[in-house]
């Protein structure tokens, strides 16, 4: 099951700390909270995709060699882009026809476009957050409230994907 309680609590806390730090003397502190919120949400998404992959394969392969192939496919996936990471991993595990069915299912109510849009926006923020030192940048990062809102948009979709495999 995809659980949001811990990430939601963490993002709310980061948002509170961010808001409190806006009146402080250091202009760097809010940026740290923003970056951390982006990185935390990205990590939660990767873990959620891994959980979906393991759920999709639960009871479908024998322990040993084939379970190791599942574990390897999940372990080698580094990212949360829907098309380049999640679908590629799932195609290895469940096959292209099942991925196509999942795409059609998600596309039927616009969930796919919402998911792609939110993940792509977060991916841009994550790349910047992970590869830029704030001491030498004038870049702006989304406030933790944006990461929280993003999580609240994608959570029902991830939960739906998880249930689709049950």
C-alpha positions as CSV (number, residue, x, y, z in Angstrom):
1,X,0.0,0.0,0.0
2,X,1.2,3.5,-0.8
3,X,1.4,5.4,2.4
4,X,1.5,9.2,2.5
5,X,1.3,10.0,6.2
6,X,5.1,10.3,6.8
7,X,5.8,12.3,3.7
8,X,2.8,14.6,4.3
9,X,3.9,15.1,7.9
10,X,7.5,15.9,6.8
11,X,6.4,18.3,4.0
12,X,4.1,20.1,6.4
13,X,6.9,20.5,8.9
14,X,9.3,21.7,6.3
15,X,6.6,24.2,5.1
16,X,6.2,25.5,8.7
17,X,10.0,25.8,9.2
18,X,10.2,27.5,5.8
19,X,7.5,30.0,6.6
20,X,9.1,30.8,10.0
21,X,12.6,31.2,8.4
22,X,11.3,33.9,6.0
23,X,11.5,36.5,8.7
24,X,15.0,35.4,9.8
25,X,18.3,37.1,9.2
26,X,19.7,34.5,6.8
27,X,18.2,34.3,3.3
28,X,19.7,30.9,2.7
29,X,17.6,29.0,5.3
30,X,14.3,29.1,3.3
31,X,16.2,27.8,0.3
32,X,17.5,24.8,2.4
33,X,14.0,23.9,3.4
34,X,12.7,24.2,-0.2
35,X,15.5,22.0,-1.5
36,X,14.9,19.4,1.2
37,X,11.2,19.3,0.5
38,X,11.9,18.7,-3.2
39,X,14.5,15.9,-2.4
40,X,12.2,14.3,0.2
41,X,9.3,14.2,-2.2
42,X,11.5,12.8,-5.0
43,X,12.7,10.0,-2.7
44,X,9.2,9.2,-1.6
45,X,8.1,8.9,-5.3
46,X,11.0,6.6,-6.1
47,X,10.1,4.4,-3.1
48,X,6.4,4.4,-4.2
49,X,7.3,3.3,-7.7
50,X,9.5,0.5,-6.3
51,X,6.6,-0.6,-4.0
52,X,4.2,-0.7,-7.0
53,X,6.7,-2.8,-9.0
54,X,7.1,-5.3,-6.1
55,X,3.3,-5.4,-5.7
56,X,2.8,-6.1,-9.4
57,X,5.1,-9.1,-9.2
58,X,4.0,-10.4,-5.8
59,X,3.4,-14.2,-6.1
60,X,4.1,-14.2,-9.8
61,X,7.7,-15.5,-9.8
62,X,9.5,-18.1,-7.8
63,X,12.0,-17.2,-5.2
64,X,15.6,-17.4,-6.4
65,X,16.7,-16.6,-9.9
66,X,13.5,-14.9,-11.1
67,X,12.9,-13.0,-7.9
68,X,16.5,-11.8,-8.2
69,X,15.6,-10.5,-11.7
70,X,12.7,-8.5,-10.2
71,X,14.9,-7.2,-7.4
72,X,17.6,-6.2,-10.0
73,X,15.1,-4.3,-12.2
74,X,13.9,-2.3,-9.2
75,X,17.4,-1.7,-7.8
76,X,18.7,-0.4,-11.2
77,X,15.8,2.1,-11.5
78,X,17.1,5.5,-10.4
79,X,14.4,8.1,-10.9
80,X,10.7,8.9,-10.9
81,X,10.0,10.0,-14.5
82,X,6.9,8.1,-15.6
83,X,8.0,7.3,-19.1
84,X,11.8,6.9,-18.7
85,X,11.9,5.2,-15.3
86,X,8.6,3.7,-14.2
87,X,7.4,2.4,-17.5
88,X,10.8,1.0,-18.5
89,X,11.0,-0.8,-15.2
90,X,7.5,-2.1,-15.4
91,X,7.9,-3.2,-19.0
92,X,10.8,-5.4,-17.9
93,X,8.6,-6.9,-15.1
94,X,5.1,-7.1,-16.5
95,X,5.6,-6.7,-20.2
96,X,4.6,-4.0,-22.7
97,X,1.0,-5.1,-23.2
98,X,0.3,-4.6,-19.5
99,X,2.1,-1.2,-19.6
100,X,-0.1,-0.2,-22.5
101,X,-3.2,-1.2,-20.6
102,X,-2.1,0.8,-17.6
103,X,-1.4,3.8,-19.8
104,X,-4.9,3.6,-21.3
105,X,-6.5,3.2,-17.9
106,X,-4.7,6.3,-16.6
107,X,-5.4,8.2,-19.7
108,X,-9.1,7.5,-19.5
109,X,-9.6,10.2,-16.7
110,X,-6.6,12.5,-17.4
111,X,-4.6,10.9,-14.5
112,X,-1.7,10.2,-16.9
113,X,-1.4,13.8,-18.0
114,X,-1.6,15.1,-14.4
115,X,1.0,12.5,-13.3
116,X,3.4,13.3,-16.1
117,X,3.0,17.0,-15.6
118,X,3.6,16.9,-11.8
119,X,6.5,14.5,-12.1
120,X,8.2,16.5,-14.9
121,X,7.9,19.7,-12.9
122,X,9.3,18.0,-9.8
123,X,12.1,16.4,-11.8
124,X,13.3,19.8,-13.0
125,X,13.3,21.1,-9.4
126,X,15.1,18.0,-8.2
127,X,17.9,18.2,-10.8
128,X,18.6,21.8,-9.8
129,X,18.3,21.0,-6.0
130,X,20.7,18.1,-6.2
131,X,23.3,19.7,-8.4
132,X,23.5,23.4,-7.3
133,X,25.2,24.8,-4.3
134,X,23.0,27.5,-2.9
135,X,26.0,29.7,-1.9
136,X,26.6,30.4,-5.6
137,X,23.2,30.6,-7.0
138,X,20.4,33.0,-7.4
139,X,18.0,30.3,-8.5
140,X,14.6,30.0,-6.8
141,X,13.1,26.8,-5.6
142,X,9.5,25.9,-5.1
143,X,8.4,26.5,-1.5
144,X,7.6,23.3,0.5
145,X,3.9,24.1,0.1
146,X,4.3,23.4,-3.7
147,X,5.9,20.1,-3.0
148,X,3.1,19.3,-0.6
149,X,0.5,20.2,-3.1
150,X,2.3,18.2,-5.8
151,X,2.3,15.1,-3.4
152,X,-1.5,15.6,-2.8
153,X,-2.1,15.6,-6.6
154,X,-0.1,12.5,-7.4
155,X,-0.9,10.4,-4.3
156,X,-4.4,9.3,-5.5
157,X,-3.0,8.4,-8.9
158,X,-0.2,6.3,-7.3
159,X,-2.7,4.7,-5.1
160,X,-4.8,3.9,-8.1
161,X,-1.9,2.4,-9.9
162,X,-1.1,0.2,-6.9
163,X,-4.7,-1.0,-6.7
164,X,-4.7,-1.7,-10.4
165,X,-2.1,-4.4,-9.8
166,X,-4.0,-6.0,-6.9
